Amino acid sequence: MSDRDHVHVDGDVHAHDRAHDEGGAHVHAHGQPVGRAEEAWACRMPEQPAPRRLRERRRLRWALAITAATMAGEAVGGWLVGSLALLSDAGHMLTHAFALGVSLAAVVLAGRATTAERTFGLQRVEILAALLNGVTLLAATVWIAWEAVKRLLHPEPILVGPMLGVAAVGLVVNLLTAWLLHDVGRRDLNVRSAFLHLLGDTVSSVAVVGGALVIARTGWLWVDPALSLGIAALILVWSAALVRDAVRVLLEAAPYGISIENLRRSVRECFPAVEGLEDIHVWTVTSGMVAMTARVRTRLESLDECCRLAERLEEHLRVEFGIGHATLQFVRAPPPAGEGAGGEFAAPRAG
């Protein structure tokens, strides 16, 4: 059998354009009859668990509702009493509402079913939302640092009473909304981006409350901009990590914690029938969904043997490396010196 002749085993309905373009002789094993390909699109990719997706939507909706209600209340109250502090904080709340709205919209879009044209659905929208929220956090960090430096160079009088009141209201709201998202934002990059917006403002509110009390007792006006610079540095670290992770997914780099060399070694050690693992590609589709393609060299003789090996390989990759969708192309390994190539999938000899 020539290197161009191979067995392609995949349990899902899958487009094999790349393999066919190579001109090799294919034997495909699919979990669905060819005539039912359209019915199988729902199983095209392993969807994230429905309870998790629904929990994310519910928590984001509650956080958005609380933030929007507080923002509206502060805006109306600030306008009625003429408080610039309340109006400013209402504008600040608007940025959080925007971040929460972006994350919620991304979760809703990502939950749509896959189609023949969008084989991965709209899962990547979540990564784009995380990137957008990360960039807005970086922009906010630059603005905070700029204002803090101006205040350090040119101190301005501070109304400690309104400052303390607004910070206290913001602290309560931010603590509540951050608590709503803290557990669902651990593994999902999109929800984590909204959570970091709220966490950053929670830390800011705590610092402002403490700073207001210090200024009230000592009159040290530099405390406020100094705390602002510290908060900006903290948010900068969080937002930079968020943007880095989002860009890593968009560039389809191997996920953190997965070493291609370790993966290859693990497969060779656990599966003697595998002669080699080549052309390996591992990437993250979206948070919690890792995919892989690879070419497997083996001396197995039949399609049934390859199918059984593929099932065991997929289970190994899922358990050991968290790869939920593996597409494996089986290629006959070169025979030992002095042996001819024969078997069920051998290439026809010339003449």
C-alpha positions in Angstrom: 0.0 0.0 0.0 1.4 3.4 -0.9 1.6 6.3 1.5 -1.2 7.9 -0.4 -3.6 5.1 0.3 -5.2 5.3 3.7 -8.1 4.6 6.0 -9.9 7.7 7.4 -11.9 6.9 10.5 -14.2 9.5 12.0 -17.3 9.0 14.1 -18.9 12.3 13.0 -20.2 13.6 9.7 -17.1 15.4 8.4 -15.9 17.2 5.3 -12.9 15.4 3.9 -11.9 17.9 1.3 -8.3 18.0 2.3 -7.8 14.2 2.3 -9.5 13.8 -1.1 -7.4 16.6 -2.6 -4.4 14.4 -1.8 -5.7 11.9 -4.2 -5.4 8.9 -1.8 -7.7 5.9 -1.8 -10.1 6.3 1.1 -12.2 3.9 3.2 -14.5 5.8 5.5 -16.2 4.6 8.6 -19.1 6.8 9.8 -21.6 6.6 12.5 -24.4 7.7 10.2 -25.5 6.3 6.8 -24.6 8.5 3.9 -28.2 9.2 3.1 -28.8 10.7 6.6 -25.9 13.1 6.6 -28.2 16.2 7.0 -29.8 14.6 10.1 -26.4 14.1 11.6 -25.4 17.8 11.6 -26.6 18.2 15.2 -23.9 15.7 16.2 -21.2 17.3 14.1 -19.3 18.7 17.0 -19.7 17.9 20.7 -21.7 20.8 22.1 -21.0 22.2 25.5 -23.4 20.8 28.2 -26.8 22.5 28.0 -27.1 23.1 31.8 -23.8 25.0 31.8 -24.8 27.1 28.9 -28.2 27.9 30.5 -26.5 28.7 33.8 -24.2 31.2 32.1 -27.2 32.9 30.3 -29.2 33.1 33.6 -26.3 34.5 35.6 -25.4 37.1 32.9 -29.0 38.2 32.6 -29.2 38.8 36.4 -25.9 40.6 36.5 -26.9 42.8 33.5 -30.4 43.5 35.1 -28.8 44.6 38.4 -26.2 46.7 36.8 -28.7 48.4 34.5 -31.1 49.1 37.3 -28.4 50.6 39.5 -27.1 52.7 36.5 -30.6 54.0 35.8 -31.2 54.8 39.5 -27.9 56.7 39.8 -28.5 58.6 36.6 -32.0 59.7 37.7 -30.8 60.5 41.2 -27.8 62.4 40.0 -29.9 64.5 37.7 -32.5 65.3 40.4 -30.0 66.3 43.1 -27.4 67.7 40.8 -24.7 65.3 41.9 -21.8 64.9 39.4 -20.5 62.0 41.4 -23.7 60.0 40.9 -23.8 60.9 37.2 -20.1 59.9 36.8 -20.7 56.5 38.5 -23.8 55.9 36.3 -21.5 56.4 33.3 -19.1 54.0 34.8 -21.9 51.4 35.3 -22.7 51.8 31.6 -19.3 50.3 30.7 -20.1 47.3 32.8 -23.5 46.9 31.3 -21.8 47.0 27.9 -19.4 44.3 28.8 -22.1 42.1 30.3 -24.3 42.7 27.2 -21.5 41.7 24.9 -20.9 38.5 26.9 -24.6 37.6 27.0 -25.0 38.1 23.3 -22.0 35.9 22.6 -23.4 33.1 24.8 -26.7 33.3 23.0 -25.1 33.2 19.5 -22.7 30.4 20.5 -25.6 28.3 21.5 -27.0 28.2 18.0 -26.9 24.9 16.1 -24.2 24.1 13.6 -25.0 24.1 9.9 -23.4 22.8 6.7 -21.8 26.2 6.1 -20.8 26.8 9.8 -19.5 23.5 10.9 -18.4 24.9 14.2 -21.5 27.0 14.6 -20.8 30.4 16.1 -18.7 29.2 19.0 -15.8 31.6 18.2 -18.1 34.6 18.9 -17.4 34.0 22.6 -13.6 34.4 22.0 -14.2 37.6 20.0 -16.4 38.9 22.9 -13.6 38.1 25.4 -11.1 39.9 23.2 -13.4 43.0 22.9 -13.9 43.1 26.7 -10.2 42.6 27.3 -9.3 45.5 24.9 -11.8 47.8 26.7 -10.3 46.9 30.0 -6.9 47.9 28.7 -8.3 51.2 27.4 -9.8 51.8 30.8 -6.5 51.1 32.5 -4.8 53.7 30.3 -7.4 56.3 31.1 -7.3 55.6 34.9 -3.5 55.9 34.9 -3.6 59.1 32.9 -6.1 60.7 35.2 -4.2 59.5 38.3 -0.9 61.0 37.1 -2.7 64.3 36.4 -4.1 64.3 40.0 -0.7 63.5 41.5 0.8 66.5 39.6 -2.1 68.8 40.3 -4.1 67.7 43.4 -7.8 68.7 43.4 -10.1 69.0 46.4 -12.3 65.9 46.9 -15.9 65.8 48.3 -15.3 62.9 50.7 -19.0 62.4 51.6 -20.3 61.9 48.0 -17.1 59.9 47.2 -17.8 57.5 50.1 -21.5 57.2 49.3 -21.1 56.4 45.6 -18.2 54.0 46.3 -20.3 52.1 48.9 -23.2 51.7 46.4 -20.9 50.6 43.7 -19.2 48.1 46.1 -22.5 46.4 47.0 -23.6 46.1 43.3 -20.2 44.9 42.2 -19.9 42.3 45.0 -23.3 40.9 44.1 -22.8 40.8 40.3 -19.2 39.4 40.7 -20.6 36.7 43.0 -23.1 35.7 40.3 -20.4 35.2 37.7 -17.5 33.9 39.8 -18.2 30.1 39.4 -19.4 30.2 35.7 -16.4 32.4 34.7 -13.7 30.0 35.8 -13.5 27.9 32.6 -15.3 30.2 30.0 -13.1 32.9 28.6 -16.1 35.0 27.5 -17.8 35.0 30.9 -14.4 35.5 32.6 -13.9 38.7 30.6 -17.2 40.1 32.0 -16.3 38.9 35.5 -12.9 40.7 35.3 -14.7 44.0 34.5 -16.8 43.5 37.7 -13.9 42.2 39.8 -11.7 45.2 38.8 -14.4 47.6 39.8 -15.0 45.7 43.1 -11.3 46.2 44.0 -11.6 49.8 42.9 -14.7 50.4 45.1 -12.9 48.8 48.1 -9.9 51.1 47.5 -12.0 54.2 47.1 -13.9 53.5 50.4 -10.6 53.0 52.2 -9.1 56.0 50.5 -12.1 58.2 51.4 -11.8 57.3 55.1 -8.0 58.0 55.0 -8.5 61.4 53.3 -11.3 62.3 55.8 -8.9 61.7 58.7 -5.6 63.0 57.3 -6.4 65.3 54.3 -3.9 63.5 52.2 -5.2 64.1 48.7 -2.5 62.0 47.0 -4.0 58.9 48.4 -6.8 58.8 45.8 -4.6 59.0 42.7 -2.0 56.6 44.3 -4.7 54.0 44.9 -5.9 54.6 41.3 -2.5 53.8 39.9 -2.3 50.6 42.0 -5.8 49.5 40.7 -4.7 50.3 37.1 -1.7 48.1 37.5 -3.8 45.2 38.8 -6.4 45.5 36.0 -3.6 45.8 33.5 -2.2 42.3 34.5 -5.7 40.8 34.4 -6.7 42.3 31.1 -3.3 41.5 29.4 -3.7 37.8 30.4 -7.3 37.9 29.0 -6.3 39.4 25.7 -3.3 37.0 25.5 -5.6 33.9 26.0 -8.1 35.2 23.5 -5.5 35.8 20.8 -3.9 32.4 21.5 -7.3 30.8 20.7 -7.8 32.9 17.6 -4.3 31.9 16.3 -5.2 28.3 16.9 -2.2 27.6 19.0 -2.1 24.4 21.1 -4.1 24.9 24.3 -2.2 25.5 27.5 -1.2 22.2 29.2 -1.1 20.2 26.0 2.4 19.4 24.7 2.4 17.9 21.2 5.6 15.9 22.0 4.0 14.5 25.2 0.9 13.6 23.3 2.8 11.8 20.6 4.9 9.9 23.3 1.8 9.0 25.3 0.1 7.5 22.2 3.2 5.5 21.2 3.6 4.1 24.7 0.0 3.2 25.2 -0.8 1.8 21.7 1.8 -0.6 20.3 -0.2 -0.8 17.0 0.6 2.9 16.4 3.9 3.2 14.5 3.8 6.9 14.4 1.7 10.0 14.8 2.2 12.7 12.2 0.7 16.0 11.0 -0.8 16.7 14.4 -2.9 19.8 14.8 -4.5 20.6 18.2 -6.5 23.8 18.8 -9.3 25.3 20.9 -12.5 26.0 19.1 -13.9 27.9 22.1 -13.7 27.5 25.9 -14.1 23.9 26.8 -14.0 22.6 23.2 -10.6 21.2 22.0 -10.2 19.6 18.6 -7.5 17.6 17.0 -6.5 16.1 13.6 -3.6 13.7 13.0 -2.3 11.1 10.7 -1.7 7.7 12.4 0.8 5.2 10.9 -0.1 1.6 11.6 0.4 -1.9 10.2 -3.1 -3.0 11.0 -4.7 -5.0 8.1 -8.4 -4.3 8.2 -10.9 -1.5 8.5 -12.5 -3.1 11.6 -9.1 -3.1 13.4 -8.6 0.6 12.5 -12.1 1.5 13.8 -11.5 -0.3 17.1 -8.1 1.4 17.5 -9.7 4.8 16.6 -12.3 4.4 19.4 -9.6 3.6 22.0 -7.4 6.5 20.7 -10.3 9.0 21.0 -11.1 7.8 24.5 -7.4 8.2 25.5 -7.1 11.7 24.0 -10.3 12.7 25.8 -9.4 11.4 29.2 -5.6 12.3 29.2 -5.6 15.5 27.2 -9.2 16.9 27.3 -9.5 16.6 23.5 -13.2 16.1 22.8 -13.1 15.9 19.0 -10.4 13.9 17.2 -10.3 13.2 13.5 -7.8 10.5 12.7 -6.4 9.5 9.3 -4.9 6.0 9.2 -2.0 5.4 6.9 -0.2 2.0 6.3 3.2 2.1 7.9 6.1 1.0 5.6 6.7 -2.8 5.9 9.9 -4.0 7.4 12.8 -4.5 5.0 12.3 -7.6 2.9 8.5 -7.8 3.3 6.0 -6.9 0.7 2.9 -4.7 1.2 -0.2 -6.7 1.2 -3.5 -6.8 3.0 -7.1 -5.6 2.6 -6.1 -2.0 1.7 -2.9 -2.7 -0.3 -2.4 -0.6 -3.4 -2.7 -2.5 -6.7 0.7 -3.3 -8.2 1.6 -2.1 -11.6 1.7 -4.5 -14.5 
